[in-house]
Amino acid sequence: MNTEVIYTDGSMSEFVDGGSIHDGPLAIERLRLITAKHALSVYLRTGRQLTANGAHMAVKNVIEPLTGKTYKRSRKGKEEALADCEALLAAIESGAVVYVEEDE
């Protein structure tokens, strides 16, 4: 089964059995946010980082530029960044149109 998602700026993501294809600024930004979300949630849940300094870099390189906020390096700052990241993802996904094609 193939699924194609079109975002408000015309970007698209296509999900097929072998993986996915992403094209356009909003689709790529969504992927970056998903990666940042997972880096932060793993860190907050376990205290471990997926990569060296991964949670901090997710905040500084992905979330801060999009929100215009500066987050504290504390746990509370990371929790706030995670909440903002999830809100940004919801905003992107709420405007998406999904097409599902079933393979015969």
Secondary structure, 3 states (H helix, E strand, C coil): CEEEEECCCCCEEEEECCEEEEECHHHHHHHHHHHHHHHHHHHHHHCCCCCCCHHHHHHHHHHHHHHCCCCCCCHHHHHHHHHHHHHHHHHHHHCCEEEEECCC
